[in-house]
Amino acid sequence: MQQRTFDVETPATPAGMSDIEWQTRLELAACYRMVDHYQWTSVVYNHITCRIPGTEHLLINPFGMRYDEICASDLIKIDIDGNKLSGSDWPVNVAGYVIHSAIHQARPNDLHCVIHTHEAVSQAICATNTPVIPVTQEGCQFHERVGYHDFSGIVLDEAEQERISAALGEKNHTLVLRNHGLITAGASCCWAFVRHYAFIRNATVQLQAMAAGKL
């Protein structure tokens, strides 16, 4: 069978920007579009962040822009303290910075992309006291890799970062935010996205099994 090939031309790196930052922007923008495609969005809320490799700088979505609108050039570069480093007329969502920077600071060597959503299936799991049970083949990756964080209101206080970091620990890559939503993280946008997808699939099967009285 003849292998099919596709010629994809990526936009050239803008003047004054490193190739690695531009590549990270392209991958993160694509991740936003994929999250929109799977309908995991909450209008303009929630966030996906990614660290620019070799730096302490993060990319985050402009607050007020829908996921299906976001392009690589729209993403805002911030430092680990939440200060804007790139020009943009859009603000940065404070709650997004507090949650994501806690994870980026706690796990700088392995968790470079962080996805947070309020998707309905994972929120249903977050609304129960039931732990995540690996009931699918894909769900096995969450065995002893899920942390739990109790809800205490909209995350605007940086003191909350310590509790988020503690729930994440040294080996978890996924957080169940009780009565709130889901966080998955990974070494790249691809890994964080695949974990999000696998968690939602596992949560769907787990909830259906629970409803059938089989768990």
N, C-alpha and C positions, 0 to 999 in steps of 0.2 A: 504494500500500500504506500502510495506516495505521501510523504509528510507535507502537511500544509504549513506554509509560513506566512507571516503577516508583517508588513512593513509599517511600523508605527513611528511617526516623527514626533518627538517630544519638543515642546517649546524651548527655545534657546535660553540659557541663563541670562537674566537681566544684568545690565552693567552695574558693577559695584557689589555684586552678590557672589558668594562662593558657589561652586558647583554642588557641593554637598548640602548646603542650605536649600538650594533650588530643588534638588532631588527629594529632600525631605518634605518640602512644601508640596511637590507634586504627589507624593505618596499619601500625605495627610489629607490633601484635598480630595483625592480619590477615595480615601476611607470615609470621609464625610458623605460623599455621593453614594457609596455603598450602604451606609447606615440609612440614608434616606430611601434608597431603593427597597430595603427590607422593612421600611416603615417603623423604624425604631425611634423616630424623632418625637420631640415634644415641642413642635413649632420652632421657636428660636432658643429653647432652653437646652440644658445639658451641654457636654463638652467632650472633645477629643483633643488631647495634647500629645506632642511628640518633641523629644529632645533633639536638637541639632547635634549630630555626632561630633565628639571632640570639643564640645562647648558646654557651658552651664546655661545655655539659652533654650527656651521652650517656644513652641509655636502653638497658638490657641485661636479659636474662632472669634470673629468680631461679634460682640453681643448685639443681637437685633437682626442678624442676617440668617435666613433659612439655610439648612444644610444643602438643599438643591441649588442654591445660588453661589455657594462658596467656591472660589477659584484659588489656585496656589498663591497668587499675588495678594489675595485678600487677607490671608492669615497674618496674625499679629505676633511679632516676636517680643517676648518678655524675658526678663531675667528671673532668677529663682525667687526673688523678692516681690515679683509681680509688676515691676516697672516696665513700661513700654519702651522698646528699643527700636521699633520701626514706626514710621509715620503712618497714621491711620486716623480717620475722622470717627471711627467706631470705638466704643468703650470696650474694656475687658470686664467680663462678669466676675465679681469678687468671689462669689461662692465657687465658681469654677476654678479660680486660681488657688483657693485655700485647699480644696480637696485634692486637686492634681499635684500641686507642689509638694504636699505632704508625702505623696508616693514617690515622686521624683527625687526628693531629698532622702527618703528612707532607703531607696533601692536604686542608687545611681548607676550601678554596674550591669544590671540585668533587665530592669523594667523601664524602657525608654518611651513607650507609647502607652497611654492610658485612655480607655474608653469608658464613659459614664453615660448610661441611659435610664429613662423611666419607661422602658418597654413593658407592656402589660403582663406578659407571661412571667417574666422574671420578677416583676413587682408582686405578682400573686405569691410566688415563693417567699419573697421578702416580707409579705404580710402574715406569714405563718411562723410558728415556732419550730417547724420541722427543719432539720438540717438537710443540706443538699445530699441526695443519695445517688450514686452513680448507677443508673438503671439502664443506660445505653452504652454501647461500645465507645462512642465518642465521649461519653460522660465520665469514663474512667480517668481521664486526665485531671479531673477535679478531686480525686481521692486525696485527702489530706493536703489540699492546695487551696482551700476556701476559708477565708476569715469572715467573722461576723461583727458588725458594728451597730450598736443600738442607736435608734433615732433620738435626736435631741434638738430638732428644729432645723431651719435653713442654716447651712454651714457658712457663717460669716465671721466667726471668731477663730483666729489663728490658734487659740488654745486647743481647738478641736483636732488639730493636726497630730498631736501626740497620741490621741486615742485611735485615730485612723492608722497611724504607723504601727501601733501596738497590735491592732487587729490584723494588719498585713503580715507582721512578723518577718522572719528571714526566708521563708520558702513559699508562702502563698502568692499566687498571681491573680486571685479573684477575691472580690469582697462582696458580700451580701450586706447591703445597708438596710437594716430592718425598717419596714414601713417607708421605704424610700426608693431604692433602685439598685442597679447592678453596676459593678466596676470590674472590668477585666484589663489586664496589662500584659505587655510582652516586650521582647527585645526589638520588635518592629511593629509597624502598623498592621502588617499582615498577620502576625502572631496574635496581637490583641484582638483583631477582628475575628479570626478563626475561633478563638476562645469564646468570644461573645456569642457567635453562632452556635457553637457546640453546647454552651450553657443553656441557651434558650431552647434548643431541641431537647436536651435532657430534662429541663424543667417542665416542658410540655408533656413529655411522657410520664414524668413523676407525678404531676398533678392529675393526669388522667387515670393513672394506676391508683392513686389515693382516692379519687372519686369512685372508682370501681370497688373499693374496699380491699385492694390487694396489697397495700403497704401499711 
